[in-house]
Amino acid sequence: MIRVDATKLREVEQQLGSFSNKAPTVISRALNRAAQNAKASTVSKLREEYILKAKDIRDTIKIRKATQRSLGAVVTSIGNKVPLIKFKVSPNKPNPQKPSKVLKAGVKKGGLKEIIGAFVANINGNKVFEREGKNRLPIKQLFGPSVPEMLGNESVKTYIEREATKMFDKRLEHEINRVWEVRK
């Protein structure tokens, strides 16, 4: 979350001088750009550590934009556990001819691990399952962590906040210069 307090608003008003009434517009534009950058940084940072498609990460991230009245942009990630099939799974399709092949899966980058007793079945699309007992049924679907859980990593959080702050400062300067150039 990026929020601007009254001191930052006064500072921007002083920099704008006679155009101080433009301060909320300038700040909200810079905040919104920083929020977009935070979303992109989130996707790239998570893809460095986890084997997951960018779309699957991006779909969980929502941005509440800043306005002139509310000088705060919020980037949130809401989602359930990600089905294991969306990560790297081998084999990734059901193969009735070779049912004895051990399933391997990788959630984090760095190699696949064997999951004894797991298998891929096509039930409304390919999914990874495991038997709950010795009998054929019932079976349960296997999942990896949710995107919000992945974002709980402290190094990921600090990286995203640092990148968003850098972008906010850069865009704030750009928006202030833009006001001055338009008024010349």
N, C-alpha and C positions, 0 to 999 in steps of 0.2 A: 504494500500500500504506500502510495506517495501522497503526502499531504503538505499543503503550504500553510504556514501560520501567518499571523498579522505582521510580524517583523519582516518576513520575506516580501509580503505585499507592499509594505512601506518602502522597502529597499528598491523594488522594481518601479514604484511610483516616482521615487526620486530620480532614478536613471532615465525615466521617460520625460521628466520635467513637465513641460506644458501639456503633454499628452498623457498625463497620469490617469485619466479616465479609461485609458486602454489597458491598464495593468491587469484586470481580471481576464480579459481576452487573451492577452499575451501569455499569462500563466496557464490558463486552461489549455491552450494549444500545445504548450511545451509539456504539460502533464500528460496529455493524450498521446503525444508522440512517444514519451517515455514509457507509457503503459503498453503501447504496441511493441516497443523494443523489448520490454520485459517478457512479453508473450513469446517473441522470437527467441530470446535468450533461453527461456525455459525449455523450449523444444530442442534447441541445439545442445544444451547442457545435459538434458536427460538422454538424448541419443548418444552422447559420448559414453555414458555408463550403462545404459540398458539397450537390449535388442528389441526395439519397438518402432513401428512406423511413426513418422512425424504426424500423420493425420490422426492416429489414435491418441496422441498426446494433445494435439491442437483442439480436438473436439471436446475435451474436458475443460478447456480454459475459457473463461468469460471475462470481459472487461466492462466495468462500469465507468464510463467516461466522466471527466471533469466538465463542469459548466462554469459560466461566469459567476453564478451564485454559490456553487459548491465546488470549491477549489481542492478537490481530492479525487484521484483516480484509483480504482481498486481493481486488481487482477486476482481472480480466484480460480481455483481448480476444484471441480466437483465431479466425482465419478465413483463407480463401483470397481471391484476387483476386475482385472483384465483377464479374459480367458487365456489359458496357457497356449492355445493354438496360435494366438496373435504374436507370441514370442517365437524364438527359433526352436522348432521341433523336428526331430528326425526319427522315423518317417512322418511326413505331414499329411499323408493320405492313408485311408484304410487299405490293407493288402491281405485279403483272405488266403492267398497262396503261401505267404510267409508269416503266419501268425506268431511264430516264436521269436521274431526279431525284437530286441529290447529297445524300448522307446528312450530317446535322449532328448533333453530339453535344456535350453539356456535362457535365463531371464536377464542376467547381467553379462556384459561382454567378458570374454575370458575362457570360453569353452563350454561344452555341453556336459551335463551330468545325467547318468542313467536313472530312470525312474522304474524300479522293478514293479511289474504288475500293471503298469499303465498301458493304454492302447488308444488308437485313434479310431473313431467311428463316425459315420455320416448320419447324424440325427439332426435334421434341419441345418445342414452344413457340417463340415468337419470340426470335431471337438475332441479334446483329450479327456478320457475317462479312466476310472479306477473302480474295481469291484469293492463293495463294502464288506463282503464276507467270502466264504468259500463257494457259495452258489453263484450261478450265472447272473442273477439279478438280486438285489438292486445294485445300480452303479451310480457313481457321483462324478460330476464334472470337476476338473482340476483348474485352478486359477493361479495367476501370478499376483503381484501387488497392484494396488490401484495407483493411478497417477498422483493423487494427493499424497499417498504414502511415499512414493518416490521423491516427491518434493519436500518431504519431511527431513531429508538429509541436510544437515547444517551447512556443508560446503556448497551445496546447490543453492540454498536460500541466500547465503551471503554473496555468492557470485551474481545472482539475478538482481539483488538489491543494489549492488555496486554498479552493475551495467545500467540499470534504470536511472540511478542518480547521475551517472556520467552523461547519459543521454539527455536528462532533464536540464542539466547545467548548459550543455551544448545548445539545445533547442531554445532555451530561455534567451541566451545571448543572441541567437539567430532571430528570434521573434522581436526582440527589442530593436535590433538593427533594421529589421524590416519596417517597423513603424516609422523609424526616422527616415528611411529611404523613401517611403511612400509620401511623407509630408514635405519633402524637399521640393 
